[in-house]
Amino acid sequence: MMFSLQRYLDELAPLVNVDCGTFQRDGIEVIAALMAEKYEQMTGWHIKRVDCGEAGVGLEIRNQPTDPHIDVMMIGHMDTVFPKGTAAERPMHVEEGFAYGPGVSDMKSGLLNIVYALRALPHAERDALSICICMNPDEEVGSIHSSDWLASVARDARYVLVAEAARADGGLVKARKGMARYKIAISGRAAHAGNEPEKGRSAITELAHWLVTLDSMKDLEAGTSINAGVIEGGTGANIVAAHASALVDIRFWDNTAYDALDQAIQARASHPYTPDVTIELVREAYKPAMVPTPETEHLMDLVEAAAFDEGVPIHWKAVGGGSDANNTAAIGIPSLDGFGPVGANFHSDDEYLQLDSVEPRIRLLTRVLSRLAEQKNR
């Protein structure tokens, strides 16, 4: 079947024009139903709904559901970062070779590209492979409710391909930084700042010590960044603050270095700077760094050969943002990312999808699957 960009856009718009931020369960359900219908129409696919707790439903779709081995697992997420009302405020629109809208490239187009690649894959090659597609509802908050499920599936897989968007310069992703997010909640003791300040224990002062300490732990040359992105505390200038909190984001290339950093942060929580305050430290999200292995490099060679076959120029990137490929790579499964179309400005009102990249990236993914089938049949 010849590729029709208009048909593709007609299928993409209903996926973009739905409020489906993480934990917006009704919107996630709409996306899951739309995606399940596409696989039902292709026939030959077993669709399993997976309960991901408060995040909503996930989908696990297989062509050989009784096979204990998976030749290739493909992953995409159904959630976005946008609040309710965004889809109505700025629905998908096309302008001068680009599509715009919430989640248009992060990552509704990636989900759709998987469908198009499987539609294009000859049935004999599809049947030669045990294929699994997983779609989760909470990647944007670190897959906190779906990571165990994804890992349990990935352990049976030979390779993992993640269909997040290709980088703005067309790059595929071979490596991603690890990430961890902490919430630091400090409880002190309130007092009148004028009359009895000595009776108070300032949670804000304690938090200030923490922020300075955390900043001193970063190592930008090694790629370890620490950012306190949100801080809260206090109720008035004349009141010693009883409560303060911070959300802290850490990114890193070296998993061993991060483990040491985590131990230092945990130890610090047991020894406050300020007497008589208590600290609650919670690691809310974690993804280990995605680092290529020799097996990953073998998969990269296969992808490069497929790109040569299709005349699609590619190159490899190491990027700071995390994805579900971080978790699958961490359990030893060769994982690559960026198999969606080219896009950029994720998580912003300016997010875009580059339309002339859609068809080539579908051909690339289809050819990768074809080469995996050829490899298996040798």
Disulfide bonds with the S-S distance in Angstrom:
none
